[in-house]
Amino acid sequence: MTWRRFGVWSALVLALLAGSAIGLRALARARRFQLLGRLVSQVSTRDSLVALTFDDGPFGPMTDTILDVLRSHRVHATFFVIGRELASNPNAGARLVNAGHELANHSYSHPRMLMMSPTRVRAEISRTDTLIRAAGERGTIYFRPPYGLKLISLPWVLWRAGRTSITWNLEPDSRTSATRDEIIRDALQHVQPGSILLLHVWYPSRAASRAALGPLLDSLQARGYRMVSVGQLLAAASVR
């Protein structure tokens, strides 16, 4: 093989490798597909239902604010909690459950669970499950991958355990710089019956999301939407 041909083949191999890397990254980030097991990003329903979900936390100082808004709107939501945060704020987790909300699993330490061994994946999930049960959750514990990332070992572990992955189709505060009005506007522009809405409201840096929560719920309810937990949304979809 001449050096010229060698160069051509090298370029082709590099292009294939680059394409494979891009494809794997897209697969890992896909909200509507994973290699194994059940994944839900939204459901098909004619009812004006939206699953309201929150990631991260719980963070004690914000608990009263969040619970007060949800209580005033008579809304039940699903909180995908981080095990490490729940261990530090067990009272906050118990208060969420006692208020009728659903606790779900967002891993123990919020790592990128891509090149992780199955043993560590199981540990991240099981440690958090134990804390969620201790907080009082008695229903199905759903799982949401940190950063929405999943590829091989995580889907395999979830599939073997018969667990459902819950992603989302609506994340109006994905930009931490989004203002209150931008969050509300984006959510209202893209919401659909059966949407799974993701918000981040726990930490001091998420003041805009907390400020948007009440007005957003007002606007969604004015349009005829009813906010429910993930479990309630899946149950409503399953009867159709």
PAKOL-411636 format. One line per field, with one value per residue: residue in three letters; residue number from 1; x, y, z of N, C-alpha, C in turn. Coordinates in steps of 0.1 Angstrom, whole numbers, padded with zeros to 4 digits. Layout:
aa: (ALA  ...)
i: (NUM  ...)
n_east: (X  ...)
n_north: (Y  ...)
n_up: (Z  ...)
ca_east: (X  ...)
ca_north: (Y  ...)
ca_up: (Z  ...)
c_east: (X  ...)
c_north: (Y  ...)
c_up: (Z  ...)
// end
This chain:
aa: (MET  THR  TRP  ARG  ARG  PHE  GLY  VAL  TRP  SER  ALA  LEU  VAL  LEU  ALA  LEU  LEU  ALA  GLY  SER  ALA  ILE  GLY  LEU  ARG  ALA  LEU  ALA  ARG  ALA  ARG  ARG  PHE  GLN  LEU  LEU  GLY  ARG  LEU  VAL  SER  GLN  VAL  SER  THR  ARG  ASP  SER  LEU  VAL  ALA  LEU  THR  PHE  ASP  ASP  GLY  PRO  PHE  GLY  PRO  MET  THR  ASP  THR  ILE  LEU  ASP  VAL  LEU  ARG  SER  HIS  ARG  VAL  HIS  ALA  THR  PHE  PHE  VAL  ILE  GLY  ARG  GLU  LEU  ALA  SER  ASN  PRO  ASN  ALA  GLY  ALA  ARG  LEU  VAL  ASN  ALA  GLY  HIS  GLU  LEU  ALA  ASN  HIS  SER  TYR  SER  HIS  PRO  ARG  MET  LEU  MET  MET  SER  PRO  THR  ARG  VAL  ARG  ALA  GLU  ILE  SER  ARG  THR  ASP  THR  LEU  ILE  ARG  ALA  ALA  GLY  GLU  ARG  GLY  THR  ILE  TYR  PHE  ARG  PRO  PRO  TYR  GLY  LEU  LYS  LEU  ILE  SER  LEU  PRO  TRP  VAL  LEU  TRP  ARG  ALA  GLY  ARG  THR  SER  ILE  THR  TRP  ASN  LEU  GLU  PRO  ASP  SER  ARG  THR  SER  ALA  THR  ARG  ASP  GLU  ILE  ILE  ARG  ASP  ALA  LEU  GLN  HIS  VAL  GLN  PRO  GLY  SER  ILE  LEU  LEU  LEU  HIS  VAL  TRP  TYR  PRO  SER  ARG  ALA  ALA  SER  ARG  ALA  ALA  LEU  GLY  PRO  LEU  LEU  ASP  SER  LEU  GLN  ALA  ARG  GLY  TYR  ARG  MET  VAL  SER  VAL  GLY  GLN  LEU  LEU  ALA  ALA  ALA  SER  VAL  ARG)
i: (1  2  3  4  5  6  7  8  9  10  11  12  13  14  15  16  17  18  19  20  21  22  23  24  25  26  27  28  29  30  31  32  33  34  35  36  37  38  39  40  41  42  43  44  45  46  47  48  49  50  51  52  53  54  55  56  57  58  59  60  61  62  63  64  65  66  67  68  69  70  71  72  73  74  75  76  77  78  79  80  81  82  83  84  85  86  87  88  89  90  91  92  93  94  95  96  97  98  99  100  101  102  103  104  105  106  107  108  109  110  111  112  113  114  115  116  117  118  119  120  121  122  123  124  125  126  127  128  129  130  131  132  133  134  135  136  137  138  139  140  141  142  143  144  145  146  147  148  149  150  151  152  153  154  155  156  157  158  159  160  161  162  163  164  165  166  167  168  169  170  171  172  173  174  175  176  177  178  179  180  181  182  183  184  185  186  187  188  189  190  191  192  193  194  195  196  197  198  199  200  201  202  203  204  205  206  207  208  209  210  211  212  213  214  215  216  217  218  219  220  221  222  223  224  225  226  227  228  229  230  231  232  233  234  235  236  237  238  239  240)
n_east: (0009  0006  0019  0001  -0024  -0025  -0029  -0055  -0071  -0066  -0078  -0105  -0110  -0106  -0127  -0149  -0147  -0150  -0176  -0189  -0184  -0199  -0224  -0228  -0228  -0251  -0269  -0266  -0276  -0303  -0336  -0359  -0353  -0337  -0312  -0321  -0349  -0377  -0385  -0398  -0408  -0428  -0464  -0491  -0521  -0555  -0564  -0560  -0534  -0504  -0473  -0457  -0424  -0395  -0360  -0331  -0319  -0334  -0333  -0331  -0337  -0353  -0376  -0401  -0410  -0414  -0433  -0454  -0462  -0471  -0491  -0509  -0518  -0530  -0516  -0499  -0467  -0437  -0407  -0375  -0350  -0317  -0297  -0276  -0282  -0307  -0300  -0288  -0309  -0332  -0356  -0368  -0374  -0393  -0413  -0421  -0433  -0453  -0469  -0481  -0467  -0446  -0417  -0388  -0360  -0328  -0302  -0274  -0251  -0252  -0237  -0221  -0234  -0222  -0197  -0196  -0193  -0215  -0218  -0213  -0233  -0256  -0252  -0254  -0281  -0295  -0287  -0300  -0327  -0331  -0330  -0352  -0373  -0371  -0379  -0406  -0419  -0440  -0448  -0442  -0408  -0395  -0369  -0346  -0320  -0290  -0283  -0296  -0283  -0275  -0264  -0251  -0245  -0261  -0288  -0290  -0288  -0312  -0331  -0328  -0337  -0363  -0370  -0384  -0373  -0375  -0377  -0380  -0400  -0401  -0384  -0381  -0363  -0337  -0315  -0295  -0294  -0319  -0347  -0375  -0398  -0390  -0389  -0416  -0428  -0416  -0424  -0452  -0454  -0447  -0459  -0479  -0508  -0500  -0474  -0442  -0429  -0400  -0384  -0361  -0357  -0345  -0320  -0301  -0292  -0313  -0333  -0349  -0364  -0379  -0394  -0409  -0425  -0451  -0467  -0465  -0479  -0504  -0510  -0510  -0531  -0552  -0554  -0566  -0551  -0541  -0520  -0500  -0486  -0458  -0465  -0493  -0498  -0488  -0506  -0530  -0526  -0524  -0549  -0560)
n_north: (-0012  0022  0053  0073  0059  0048  0071  0079  0057  0059  0084  0077  0058  0074  0091  0074  0066  0090  0095  0074  0080  0104  0094  0076  0095  0109  0089  0083  0106  0106  0113  0098  0072  0042  0016  -0008  -0020  -0001  0032  0064  0094  0111  0107  0092  0107  0119  0134  0164  0163  0168  0157  0169  0174  0174  0179  0169  0180  0168  0202  0216  0244  0254  0240  0247  0269  0256  0236  0252  0266  0244  0233  0254  0254  0230  0207  0178  0164  0148  0141  0138  0128  0133  0109  0115  0141  0137  0121  0140  0157  0144  0150  0168  0152  0134  0152  0159  0135  0132  0152  0143  0140  0124  0105  0099  0083  0097  0089  0084  0101  0118  0113  0111  0086  0067  0053  0035  0008  -0020  -0028  -0005  0011  -0002  0002  0030  0033  0016  0025  0050  0042  0030  0052  0066  0049  0050  0076  0074  0068  0046  0037  0028  0032  0053  0060  0084  0092  0109  0140  0131  0111  0079  0047  0018  0001  0012  0012  -0016  -0026  -0014  -0026  -0053  -0052  -0045  -0019  0014  0040  0075  0102  0133  0157  0183  0210  0239  0254  0247  0262  0278  0305  0314  0335  0343  0349  0339  0312  0306  0313  0296  0270  0272  0275  0250  0229  0199  0177  0150  0156  0155  0175  0191  0207  0228  0236  0237  0249  0278  0291  0288  0307  0320  0299  0290  0314  0313  0291  0293  0312  0298  0275  0286  0296  0272  0258  0276  0271  0247  0225  0198  0192  0164  0136  0115  0087  0089  0100  0079  0059  0070  0070  0043  0032  0036)
n_up: (0000  -0009  0005  -0001  -0004  0021  0036  0027  0036  0063  0069  0063  0083  0106  0102  0104  0131  0144  0136  0148  0175  0178  0172  0194  0215  0209  0212  0239  0251  0242  0247  0243  0238  0248  0251  0264  0282  0297  0288  0294  0281  0276  0275  0256  0255  0256  0276  0294  0309  0328  0338  0366  0374  0395  0397  0415  0448  0480  0494  0523  0532  0511  0512  0524  0508  0483  0489  0498  0475  0458  0474  0475  0449  0447  0438  0430  0428  0413  0428  0418  0435  0449  0464  0482  0490  0501  0522  0538  0543  0556  0568  0550  0528  0540  0546  0520  0511  0530  0523  0501  0478  0453  0457  0438  0421  0416  0415  0437  0440  0418  0394  0360  0344  0325  0316  0337  0360  0363  0390  0405  0394  0404  0431  0433  0427  0446  0471  0472  0468  0493  0511  0501  0507  0534  0539  0536  0512  0495  0471  0436  0427  0406  0381  0372  0349  0358  0343  0322  0309  0295  0286  0282  0306  0326  0315  0312  0339  0349  0333  0340  0365  0362  0361  0354  0333  0336  0316  0300  0282  0282  0293  0305  0320  0313  0306  0328  0330  0322  0325  0347  0332  0307  0312  0318  0294  0275  0285  0282  0254  0244  0258  0260  0261  0282  0286  0302  0325  0334  0361  0379  0411  0435  0446  0457  0433  0416  0416  0397  0386  0408  0412  0389  0392  0406  0389  0365  0370  0375  0349  0334  0346  0340  0313  0313  0320  0341  0367  0376  0393  0382  0385  0385  0360  0343  0350  0341  0314  0309  0309  0285)
ca_east: (0000  0014  0016  -0011  -0035  -0026  -0035  -0069  -0077  -0065  -0088  -0118  -0111  -0109  -0141  -0159  -0146  -0157  -0191  -0194  -0184  -0210  -0236  -0229  -0231  -0265  -0277  -0266  -0284  -0316  -0347  -0370  -0348  -0325  -0310  -0328  -0358  -0387  -0382  -0409  -0405  -0442  -0474  -0502  -0534  -0563  -0566  -0550  -0526  -0490  -0466  -0448  -0413  -0384  -0348  -0321  -0324  -0340  -0325  -0340  -0342  -0363  -0388  -0414  -0414  -0419  -0445  -0465  -0467  -0478  -0503  -0519  -0524  -0536  -0509  -0490  -0456  -0427  -0394  -0364  -0341  -0303  -0296  -0267  -0290  -0318  -0294  -0285  -0321  -0343  -0369  -0374  -0380  -0405  -0424  -0427  -0441  -0465  -0478  -0488  -0459  -0439  -0402  -0382  -0345  -0320  -0289  -0269  -0241  -0254  -0225  -0224  -0234  -0219  -0186  -0197  -0195  -0229  -0218  -0215  -0247  -0266  -0250  -0260  -0296  -0300  -0286  -0310  -0339  -0332  -0333  -0365  -0382  -0370  -0387  -0420  -0424  -0444  -0452  -0432  -0398  -0390  -0355  -0342  -0306  -0284  -0280  -0303  -0273  -0276  -0259  -0251  -0246  -0273  -0301  -0289  -0292  -0326  -0339  -0327  -0345  -0377  -0373  -0387  -0366  -0384  -0370  -0389  -0400  -0403  -0374  -0380  -0352  -0325  -0305  -0295  -0296  -0333  -0354  -0388  -0407  -0386  -0393  -0430  -0431  -0411  -0433  -0465  -0453  -0444  -0467  -0489  -0513  -0491  -0460  -0435  -0423  -0389  -0380  -0350  -0361  -0340  -0308  -0302  -0290  -0325  -0344  -0359  -0373  -0389  -0403  -0418  -0434  -0465  -0473  -0466  -0490  -0516  -0512  -0513  -0544  -0561  -0556  -0573  -0542  -0540  -0506  -0501  -0473  -0455  -0473  -0507  -0498  -0487  -0518  -0540  -0523  -0525  -0563  -0565)
ca_north: (0000  0034  0062  0080  0051  0047  0083  0078  0048  0065  0094  0070  0052  0085  0096  0064  0066  0103  0094  0065  0088  0113  0086  0071  0106  0112  0078  0084  0118  0105  0113  0090  0059  0036  0003  -0018  -0015  0009  0046  0072  0108  0116  0097  0096  0108  0130  0142  0175  0160  0170  0153  0179  0167  0183  0172  0172  0181  0180  0211  0220  0258  0257  0231  0254  0276  0248  0230  0262  0268  0233  0232  0265  0251  0216  0200  0167  0163  0138  0147  0129  0133  0128  0102  0122  0152  0132  0117  0152  0164  0134  0156  0174  0141  0129  0162  0158  0123  0134  0162  0136  0140  0111  0105  0091  0081  0104  0084  0088  0112  0125  0112  0108  0071  0062  0043  0030  -0006  -0024  -0029  0009  0016  -0008  0009  0044  0032  0010  0034  0060  0036  0028  0064  0070  0041  0055  0088  0071  0064  0032  0033  0024  0042  0055  0064  0094  0093  0122  0147  0123  0102  0065  0040  0004  -0006  0017  0005  -0031  -0028  -0011  -0036  -0066  -0050  -0042  -0005  0023  0053  0086  0114  0144  0163  0198  0215  0253  0261  0240  0272  0284  0319  0317  0344  0338  0350  0330  0298  0304  0314  0283  0259  0273  0273  0236  0219  0191  0166  0139  0160  0154  0188  0191  0220  0227  0247  0235  0256  0293  0296  0286  0316  0322  0287  0291  0325  0309  0280  0297  0318  0288  0266  0294  0296  0259  0255  0284  0265  0234  0214  0193  0187  0152  0129  0105  0076  0092  0101  0066  0052  0075  0065  0028  0027  0040)
ca_up: (0000  -0010  0015  -0004  -0001  0035  0041  0024  0045  0077  0069  0064  0096  0116  0100  0110  0145  0148  0134  0159  0188  0177  0173  0208  0223  0207  0218  0254  0254  0237  0258  0239  0235  0255  0245  0270  0293  0294  0290  0291  0281  0276  0272  0247  0262  0252  0288  0296  0321  0327  0350  0371  0381  0399  0398  0425  0462  0486  0501  0534  0532  0501  0512  0527  0496  0472  0493  0499  0461  0453  0482  0471  0436  0449  0428  0434  0418  0415  0431  0416  0446  0449  0476  0491  0495  0509  0535  0546  0546  0556  0572  0538  0521  0547  0544  0506  0511  0538  0516  0490  0466  0450  0456  0428  0423  0406  0418  0450  0439  0406  0384  0347  0345  0311  0317  0351  0362  0368  0404  0410  0391  0413  0444  0432  0427  0458  0483  0471  0471  0507  0517  0497  0515  0548  0539  0536  0499  0494  0457  0427  0427  0392  0380  0361  0348  0360  0331  0311  0302  0297  0274  0282  0319  0333  0310  0315  0353  0351  0326  0348  0378  0358  0365  0344  0333  0332  0311  0299  0269  0284  0303  0302  0327  0310  0307  0342  0328  0318  0334  0351  0321  0297  0316  0317  0280  0269  0289  0276  0240  0240  0266  0253  0269  0284  0287  0314  0327  0344  0366  0389  0420  0449  0451  0456  0420  0408  0420  0386  0385  0419  0409  0377  0395  0408  0377  0355  0374  0372  0335  0329  0350  0333  0300  0315  0323  0355  0370  0384  0395  0371  0386  0381  0345  0337  0353  0333  0301  0308  0307  0271)
c_east: (0009  0010  0003  -0024  -0037  -0032  -0050  -0076  -0077  -0076  -0102  -0120  -0114  -0123  -0151  -0158  -0152  -0172  -0196  -0195  -0196  -0223  -0238  -0233  -0246  -0274  -0277  -0275  -0299  -0326  -0358  -0366  -0337  -0324  -0318  -0338  -0368  -0383  -0394  -0405  -0418  -0451  -0484  -0515  -0542  -0566  -0556  -0542  -0511  -0483  -0456  -0437  -0402  -0372  -0339  -0327  -0327  -0330  -0334  -0345  -0352  -0376  -0401  -0419  -0421  -0432  -0457  -0471  -0476  -0491  -0513  -0525  -0530  -0529  -0500  -0480  -0447  -0414  -0383  -0352  -0327  -0301  -0287  -0274  -0301  -0312  -0291  -0298  -0333  -0356  -0376  -0381  -0393  -0416  -0430  -0436  -0454  -0474  -0484  -0480  -0451  -0424  -0397  -0367  -0338  -0305  -0285  -0260  -0242  -0242  -0230  -0223  -0233  -0209  -0185  -0200  -0210  -0229  -0220  -0228  -0257  -0264  -0256  -0275  -0301  -0298  -0297  -0324  -0342  -0336  -0347  -0376  -0383  -0378  -0402  -0426  -0428  -0448  -0440  -0421  -0392  -0376  -0353  -0327  -0301  -0280  -0287  -0295  -0275  -0271  -0260  -0254  -0258  -0286  -0301  -0294  -0307  -0335  -0339  -0336  -0359  -0380  -0376  -0379  -0376  -0375  -0380  -0390  -0401  -0394  -0372  -0369  -0339  -0313  -0306  -0297  -0310  -0340  -0368  -0397  -0403  -0390  -0408  -0434  -0428  -0420  -0446  -0465  -0452  -0452  -0477  -0496  -0504  -0477  -0455  -0426  -0412  -0385  -0369  -0353  -0354  -0330  -0309  -0300  -0302  -0336  -0354  -0369  -0384  -0399  -0413  -0428  -0448  -0472  -0475  -0478  -0504  -0520  -0516  -0528  -0555  -0564  -0562  -0564  -0543  -0527  -0507  -0487  -0470  -0463  -0487  -0508  -0497  -0500  -0530  -0538  -0526  -0539  -0568  -0561)
c_north: (0012  0043  0070  0072  0049  0059  0084  0069  0053  0076  0088  0064  0063  0090  0087  0065  0079  0101  0085  0072  0097  0106  0081  0083  0109  0101  0079  0096  0117  0105  0103  0075  0055  0022  -0008  -0012  -0005  0023  0054  0087  0117  0105  0102  0096  0120  0139  0153  0174  0163  0165  0163  0172  0178  0174  0177  0174  0168  0189  0218  0234  0262  0249  0238  0262  0268  0241  0239  0264  0256  0231  0242  0262  0237  0207  0190  0165  0151  0145  0136  0134  0126  0122  0109  0134  0148  0127  0129  0160  0154  0140  0162  0163  0136  0139  0162  0146  0126  0144  0156  0135  0126  0113  0095  0092  0089  0101  0089  0101  0120  0125  0110  0092  0065  0051  0037  0015  -0009  -0024  -0015  0014  0011  -0001  0023  0043  0027  0018  0045  0054  0034  0040  0069  0062  0046  0068  0086  0067  0049  0028  0029  0035  0042  0061  0074  0095  0107  0127  0140  0114  0088  0058  0025  -0002  -0001  0011  -0010  -0034  -0025  -0021  -0049  -0064  -0047  -0028  0004  0036  0063  0098  0125  0149  0178  0202  0230  0260  0253  0250  0279  0299  0323  0325  0337  0338  0341  0316  0296  0304  0301  0272  0260  0271  0258  0225  0212  0182  0154  0143  0157  0166  0187  0205  0217  0239  0247  0245  0271  0298  0295  0295  0319  0311  0287  0303  0322  0299  0283  0302  0307  0279  0273  0294  0283  0255  0263  0278  0251  0223  0211  0187  0175  0146  0120  0093  0078  0094  0088  0058  0057  0071  0051  0023  0030  0029)
c_up: (0000  0002  0012  -0001  0014  0041  0039  0034  0060  0079  0071  0078  0107  0114  0106  0125  0151  0147  0145  0172  0189  0179  0187  0217  0222  0213  0234  0259  0250  0248  0255  0237  0244  0250  0251  0280  0288  0297  0286  0292  0280  0273  0262  0254  0256  0264  0289  0309  0318  0340  0354  0379  0384  0401  0410  0439  0469  0493  0511  0534  0522  0502  0515  0515  0486  0476  0494  0485  0456  0461  0478  0458  0436  0438  0435  0423  0421  0417  0428  0424  0444  0463  0486  0497  0504  0523  0544  0550  0547  0560  0559  0530  0527  0545  0530  0505  0518  0532  0503  0477  0465  0450  0446  0428  0412  0409  0432  0449  0427  0396  0370  0346  0331  0312  0331  0351  0367  0383  0410  0406  0401  0427  0444  0433  0441  0470  0483  0474  0486  0515  0513  0505  0529  0550  0539  0523  0498  0480  0449  0427  0412  0392  0369  0361  0350  0346  0319  0304  0305  0284  0275  0296  0326  0328  0313  0329  0355  0345  0334  0360  0375  0362  0352  0345  0329  0328  0311  0285  0270  0296  0301  0309  0325  0309  0321  0341  0324  0329  0337  0339  0309  0300  0314  0302  0273  0272  0282  0261  0236  0248  0257  0263  0270  0285  0301  0316  0338  0348  0377  0399  0433  0454  0449  0442  0411  0412  0409  0384  0396  0417  0398  0381  0397  0396  0366  0358  0372  0358  0329  0333  0343  0319  0301  0318  0338  0357  0380  0386  0383  0373  0382  0366  0338  0339  0344  0318  0299  0306  0293  0261)
// end
